Amino acid sequence: VLQLSGMEHKWQIKSITGLNQPNAALSLSVIPTLDGERLNSARLEKRNPLITLSINGNVEQNLLELNTVIQSKKFLRLYFKSNLFDVHVDGTVESFEYDHFENGKVVAQISLICENPYWISNEDEETTISKTISLLEFPISLPAEGIAVSEIKPKASETIKNSGNTDSPIIIRLEANGKVVSPKIKDE
């Protein structure tokens, strides 16, 4: 992991573009007898983050350190963290450019191509809906008459909310060991 922020003694981020929503590619058709056009399909283009850095301190050594991690055509994961988000996007380094003969401050640019334009949460969200509630606690002492290790709830339901701003796939695995009456899965 190469830390780009908070490293002002080595390099300083001047700007990052490509963090907003990527452009949409629209497929349109002209219908000769109608005004305007007809939308056939729409999809998001790739994400293309461009990071501009100012190289500080021992410029040659700091560029060498960056070059060991940032290499054209290599995989790179870009992390973005704010008060609301902790996400990443995977991409391929398109280019890492800078002027070797610049007098004064050296400016470098890292260009990424992210085929999948969506940000991915760094925190997996998993919800288990179970009719069984565990009652087992440690340390444990077992009385002669025994103890209950679990309890069965008559109805088990759970609301799962996507806190992001993009539709997300969901994997549902339904297991039943007995009679199931009218299981319901709703998309609200």
Protein Blocks (a to p, Z undefined) as FASTA:
>chain_A
ZZfehplmmoccfbdghkaccdddddddddfkbghjddfbdcddddddddddddehjlkl
mmmmmmmmmcghiacddddddfkbccddddddfbdcddfkbghjaddddddddfblcdcd
fbdcdddddfbdcfbdcdddddfkopafbdcdfbdcdddddfbfbdcddddddddfbdce
hiadddZZ
